[in-house]
Structures are given as structure tokens and as C-alpha cells.
Amino acid sequence: VQLVESGGGLVQPGGSLRLSCAASGFTFSSYAMSWYRQAPGEERKLVASISGAGHSTNYANSVKGRFTISRDNAKKMVYLQMNSLKAEDTAVYYCEREGVPVWGQGTQVTVSS
């Protein structure tokens, strides 16, 4: 069972990034998936979640209207499209499988001019 994130990097305020998470080793469509983030000195916080079939999503208030979570069950991928990025979005972003938790290694997102 493995989750591998990619797509992080350095972006200017107002810019966009798309994070990807590749899943393997389990029946992907049977599990809700989430993105979390952890800024330096802070606890890990939920950013967005999506149901197994992709019909239901949930977002933290801080990212509503700017971030979009999606999934492709055929490819066993989950995505986080991040628009209108702000400095306070700077964090390590983690992909997580709900239920019996599985975590990826994280990908750094830095929003700075």
C-alpha cells in the first residue's frame, strides 16, 4: 500500500499549482481520499476530502472557492488543483487514505514572491 505525491514547488502569490497523488496496493475506488497540509510549527490540518466514487467533496473554509479536489479511479490518482494561492498556503501537503489511514511522504508547496 503506497501513496506518492508530486507537483509541489515554489509559486508566486496568486498563482496556481496542481498536486497529484498516485495510489497503489489497494482497491482505490473503495476509499475516500483526503489532502492535508502542515505548516512549520503547526499541526497537520485537513484541506479537502473526496468520496470513493468522487461524488462528494469537502473543503476547509480557508480554501473553499480556491482549491478543487478530484480523482480518477481508473488511474488510481487523486488531485488537488490550487488557485489564487496565498502565502499562508505554504506547507507540506500530504495525501491520505481514509479508513485505515495511509499517508504519502508529502510535497512542499511554497507561496512567495
N, C-alpha and C positions, 0 to 999 in steps of 0.2 A: 504494500500500500504506500503510495507516494504522491505528493503534490509538489510541483515545481513552478514557482512564479518567475515571471520575466516582464520586461517593459518599463522598469523604473528608470530614473535618471534625473538630470537637472533641467528644470524648465523655468521660464520667467513667469512672474505673476500674470494671470490672465490667460496663460497657455493651457495646453491640453496634453494628456498622456493616456495611453491605453495599456492597462495591466492585463496580463494573461496568466492563467494557471492551468497547467496540464496535469491531469489526474491519471493514475494507473493503479492496477491491482485490486479494484473493487468495482461493483456494479454502480457506475457513476449516476445513472438516472434515478436510482433509488434513494439518493441522499440530497437533502438541502445543502447548499454551499454558501459560505459567507466570506466576506473580506473584513479583516480587522486592520487596525493600524496602531503603532506605538511610537510616540514621540519621546525624545530623550527626557528621562526623569519622570515620565508619566506611565500609567498603567495601559495595558492593551485595551482598545475600545472597538466595539462593533461599528463598522461603516455601512455595510449593506448585506442583505441576505436574499437568496432566491430559492424557491421551492424546487423539488426534483424535476418536475415537468416544465418548470420555468414560467408558470402562470401567475405566481405570486411573488412579489418583491417587498422588501422593507429597507428603509434608509434611516440613518441617523439624521436628526434635524439639521446638523451642521453641514450636510452635503446634499440635502434634498434640492432638486432642481438643477444641480450641477453634475452629479455623478449618476451613472447608469450601470447597473449590474445586469449581465446577460449570460447565457450558457448555450453551448452546442453539445447536446448529448451524444450525437453521432461521433464527434471528435473528442469527447471527454474533456472539454475545455470550459472554463468559466472566465469571464472578462469583467473588467471594471473600467468603463470609459469615464475619464475625469476631465471636466471642462471648467473654465473660469477658475483656474487654480489660484490659491492664496498661500501666503507664507505659512499660515497656520495649518496647511495640509501637509507640511513637511513631516515625514515619519517613515518608519519601515512598515511596509504593507504586507500582510500575511493572508494567504488563502487558507480556509479551514473547512473541513468536512464536518457537518453537524452529526448528531447521534453519538457514536463513539468517536470522539474528536481525533482528527488527524490534521497536522499543521505542515505547511511548507516552510522553507528556510527564510522566506522574506525577501522583499526587494525594496531598495531605498528610493524614496521619492523626495527630492529637494526642490522647493519652490523659492527662487531667489533671483534678484536682478544683478 
